[in-house]
Amino acid sequence: MNEQPSTLGQVAQRAHDLDRATTFYRDVLGLRHIATYDPPGLVFFDLGNTRLLIEKAAPSARLYLRVSDIHAETARLKTLNVEIVEEPQLIFSDSTGTFGSPGAEVWISAFTDSEGNTLCLIT
């Protein structure tokens, strides 16, 4: 039986300091902390229907976090002294509905987490 994947179950992100990363993802981004196992140094968060694993051995991943108001969320991150790498910008107008509703706009902004990884907000 050959079953094709239907959803993303888990994604891993690098962290040099698990406590600092836990604080960032829980308190700054507001993700629900699921569990910490140390040793071996694993922290899990709930990211919708996907588990986010924070660990020292993971490579850096660019995560695109969906938000409803990219301008407000970017402004909120600034108030928490998060480094904004890219201000919100329109990157695509989906006139044909390739990725969703026809006429929808895709906006992205970028910031760094506590561990130097670049993450993005996307609408």
Secondary structure, 3 states (H helix, E strand, C coil): CCCCCCCCCEEEEECCCHHHHHHHHHHHCCCEEEEEECCCCEEEEEECCEEEEEECCCCCCCCEEECCCHHHHHHHHHHCCCCEEEEEEEEEEECCCCCCCCCEEEEEEEEECCCCCEEEEEC
